[in-house]
């Protein structure tokens, strides 16, 4: 297994690894559910080329053209564009706390870490009899600022990065938790990236849905993120 491949394998849980340990979690702020309505007249996210070769995933927002994924083991389902596909890196065999782990991504990933105008979705299922907030306190015990500082110093070298260069923000809603990690400058391997993670709970299952994209593409990817979340049922 190459070093880059191993990096991709652990990326969804990297933030947890970095910020684990003692410390306080951010103060709980309960918000109203987000408005997930979007303009359905948008037919695709974007189209670009790289040296004449198409490197972007054209994502049709019309749900009639999306595929259904239904998981009978943990009773959840979600829709995804037909030109994205599933990949399983076997994380369940590495981490005992992970019950299910799947990736939905575009066909042009290959060896590249994160290509232009593309998105990668990680869906992870954990098991817990705790409330979602209590589980999250154990899962992500440090405050947003502590997470931010440890992300900056992950490589062991302190760097002067402004708050605008790296944003870490946790929001608590009535039925889910949202975590944003947004870098405007190079923090880890690959281009500056944005990771938006949603956490839900149903009975003893905790669902983590994580969207990873280049920061420069995050804004145009948000209609797709919103649309896909609207199809998530558990």
C-alpha positions as CSV (number, residue, x, y, z in Angstrom):
1,X,0.0,0.0,0.0
2,X,1.5,3.3,-1.1
3,X,1.9,6.2,1.3
4,X,-0.6,8.3,-0.6
5,X,-3.2,5.5,-0.6
6,X,-2.8,5.1,3.1
7,X,-3.3,8.8,3.5
8,X,-6.6,8.6,1.6
9,X,-7.6,5.6,3.8
10,X,-7.2,7.5,7.1
11,X,-8.3,11.0,5.9
12,X,-12.0,10.7,7.0
13,X,-10.8,10.0,10.6
14,X,-7.7,12.2,10.5
15,X,-9.3,15.1,12.2
16,X,-10.5,12.9,15.0
17,X,-7.1,11.4,15.5
18,X,-5.5,14.9,15.5
19,X,-7.8,16.4,18.1
20,X,-8.3,13.4,20.4
21,X,-7.3,13.7,24.0
22,X,-8.3,15.8,27.0
23,X,-9.9,19.1,26.6
24,X,-13.3,20.8,26.4
25,X,-15.7,20.6,23.5
26,X,-17.3,23.8,22.2
27,X,-20.3,25.2,23.9
28,X,-23.5,23.7,22.6
29,X,-25.5,26.1,20.4
30,X,-28.8,24.7,19.3
31,X,-30.0,26.1,16.0
32,X,-33.1,25.6,13.9
33,X,-32.8,23.0,11.1
34,X,-31.2,24.4,8.0
35,X,-33.3,25.3,4.9
36,X,-32.3,22.6,2.4
37,X,-34.4,23.9,-0.4
38,X,-32.4,24.7,-3.5
39,X,-33.1,25.8,-7.1
40,X,-33.8,22.6,-9.0
41,X,-33.3,24.4,-12.3
42,X,-29.5,23.8,-11.8
43,X,-28.7,20.8,-13.9
44,X,-25.1,20.3,-13.1
45,X,-22.4,21.5,-10.7
46,X,-19.7,22.5,-13.1
47,X,-17.6,21.5,-16.1
48,X,-13.8,22.1,-16.5
49,X,-11.0,20.6,-18.4
50,X,-7.3,20.1,-17.5
51,X,-5.0,20.3,-20.6
52,X,-7.9,19.3,-22.8
53,X,-8.9,16.3,-20.6
54,X,-12.2,16.4,-18.7
55,X,-11.4,16.2,-15.0
56,X,-14.7,17.2,-13.5
57,X,-17.7,15.2,-12.5
58,X,-20.9,16.7,-14.0
59,X,-23.5,16.2,-11.3
60,X,-27.1,16.3,-12.5
61,X,-29.3,17.6,-9.7
62,X,-32.4,15.9,-11.1
63,X,-33.1,13.0,-8.7
64,X,-34.8,10.9,-11.4
65,X,-31.3,10.3,-12.7
66,X,-29.8,9.3,-9.3
67,X,-29.2,5.8,-8.0
68,X,-30.5,4.5,-4.7
69,X,-28.2,3.0,-2.1
70,X,-30.1,1.0,0.6
71,X,-28.2,-0.5,3.5
72,X,-30.2,-3.3,5.2
73,X,-27.6,-3.9,7.9
74,X,-28.0,-0.4,9.4
75,X,-31.3,0.6,7.9
76,X,-30.4,3.8,6.0
77,X,-30.6,4.9,2.4
78,X,-29.3,7.7,0.3
79,X,-29.3,8.7,-3.4
80,X,-26.3,9.6,-5.4
81,X,-25.6,10.7,-9.1
82,X,-25.2,7.7,-11.5
83,X,-21.8,8.8,-12.6
84,X,-20.4,8.5,-9.1
85,X,-19.5,5.1,-7.7
86,X,-18.8,3.2,-4.5
87,X,-15.5,2.2,-3.1
88,X,-14.8,0.3,0.1
89,X,-11.3,0.5,1.6
90,X,-12.0,-2.0,4.4
91,X,-11.7,0.5,7.3
92,X,-14.1,-1.7,9.3
93,X,-11.2,-4.2,9.6
94,X,-8.8,-1.6,10.9
95,X,-11.0,0.3,13.4
96,X,-13.3,-1.7,15.7
97,X,-15.5,1.3,16.4
98,X,-16.4,1.5,12.7
99,X,-19.4,-0.7,11.7
100,X,-19.8,0.4,8.1
101,X,-17.5,2.5,5.9
102,X,-18.2,3.4,2.2
103,X,-16.9,6.0,-0.2
104,X,-18.8,7.6,-3.1
105,X,-16.6,9.4,-5.6
106,X,-16.0,10.4,-9.1
107,X,-14.3,8.1,-11.7
108,X,-11.4,10.5,-12.2
109,X,-9.8,10.2,-8.7
110,X,-7.3,7.5,-9.5
111,X,-4.0,8.5,-8.1
112,X,-4.9,12.1,-7.6
113,X,-5.7,13.3,-4.1
114,X,-8.5,15.6,-5.1
115,X,-9.2,16.7,-8.6
116,X,-10.8,19.9,-9.8
117,X,-14.6,20.4,-9.3
118,X,-15.0,17.0,-7.8
119,X,-16.3,15.7,-4.5
120,X,-15.8,12.7,-2.3
121,X,-18.4,11.4,0.2
122,X,-17.6,9.2,3.1
123,X,-20.4,7.5,5.0
124,X,-19.4,5.9,8.3
125,X,-21.6,4.1,10.8
126,X,-20.8,3.9,14.5
127,X,-22.7,2.1,17.2
128,X,-23.6,3.8,20.5
129,X,-26.4,3.9,23.1
130,X,-25.5,7.4,24.1
131,X,-27.3,10.5,22.9
132,X,-25.8,12.2,19.8
133,X,-24.4,15.1,21.8
134,X,-22.9,12.8,24.4
135,X,-21.4,10.6,21.8
136,X,-19.9,13.5,19.9
137,X,-18.4,14.8,23.2
138,X,-16.4,11.6,23.4
139,X,-15.7,11.4,19.7
140,X,-14.6,15.0,19.3
141,X,-13.7,16.2,22.8
142,X,-11.7,19.3,21.9
143,X,-13.1,22.8,21.2
144,X,-13.1,24.2,17.7
145,X,-10.1,26.4,18.5
146,X,-8.1,23.4,19.9
147,X,-8.9,21.4,16.8
148,X,-7.8,24.3,14.6
149,X,-4.5,24.6,16.4
150,X,-3.7,20.9,16.3
151,X,-4.6,20.7,12.7
152,X,-2.1,23.5,12.0
153,X,0.6,21.7,14.0
154,X,-0.2,18.2,12.8
155,X,3.2,18.0,11.0
156,X,5.0,19.0,14.1
157,X,5.9,22.4,12.8
158,X,4.1,25.5,14.0
159,X,2.9,27.8,11.3
160,X,1.4,31.3,11.4
161,X,-2.0,30.7,9.8
162,X,-4.7,33.2,10.3
163,X,-8.3,32.4,11.4
164,X,-9.5,33.1,7.8
165,X,-6.9,30.7,6.4
166,X,-8.3,27.8,8.5
167,X,-11.9,27.8,9.8
168,X,-13.1,25.1,12.2
169,X,-16.7,25.4,13.3
170,X,-19.2,23.1,15.0
171,X,-23.0,23.7,15.0
172,X,-25.6,21.8,17.0
173,X,-29.1,21.5,15.5
174,X,-32.2,19.8,16.8
175,X,-31.6,16.5,15.1
176,X,-28.0,16.6,13.9
177,X,-24.5,18.1,14.3
178,X,-22.6,19.9,11.6
179,X,-18.8,20.3,11.6
180,X,-16.9,22.5,9.1
181,X,-13.1,22.3,8.4
182,X,-12.2,24.8,5.7
183,X,-8.6,25.6,4.7
184,X,-7.7,28.4,2.3
185,X,-4.0,27.5,2.4
186,X,-2.1,24.3,2.3
187,X,-2.5,22.5,5.6
188,X,-1.9,18.8,4.8
189,X,-1.2,16.8,1.6
190,X,-3.0,17.9,-1.5
191,X,-4.7,21.3,-2.4
192,X,-6.5,23.4,0.3
193,X,-9.6,21.4,1.0
194,X,-13.0,21.8,2.7
195,X,-14.6,19.1,4.8
196,X,-18.2,19.4,5.8
197,X,-19.4,16.6,8.1
198,X,-22.9,15.8,9.3
199,X,-23.8,13.5,12.3
200,X,-27.2,11.8,12.8
201,X,-28.4,9.2,15.3
202,X,-31.1,6.5,15.0
203,X,-31.5,4.1,17.8
204,X,-28.0,2.8,18.5
205,X,-26.5,3.9,15.1
206,X,-24.5,7.1,14.6
207,X,-24.3,8.1,11.0
208,X,-21.4,10.3,9.8
209,X,-21.7,11.8,6.3
210,X,-18.6,13.7,5.2
211,X,-18.1,15.7,2.1
212,X,-14.6,16.5,0.9
213,X,-13.8,18.9,-1.9
214,X,-11.2,21.5,-2.9
215,X,-11.9,24.8,-1.1
216,X,-12.0,26.7,-4.3
217,X,-14.8,24.4,-5.5
218,X,-16.8,24.2,-2.2
219,X,-19.3,26.9,-3.1
220,X,-20.3,25.4,-6.4
221,X,-20.5,21.9,-4.7
222,X,-23.0,23.0,-2.0
223,X,-26.2,22.6,-4.1
224,X,-25.1,18.9,-4.6
225,X,-24.3,18.5,-0.9
226,X,-27.7,19.9,0.1
227,X,-29.5,17.8,-2.5
228,X,-27.8,14.6,-1.4
229,X,-28.5,15.2,2.3
230,X,-32.2,15.6,1.4
231,X,-32.3,12.0,0.2
232,X,-30.7,10.6,3.3
233,X,-33.2,8.5,5.3
234,X,-32.7,6.4,8.4
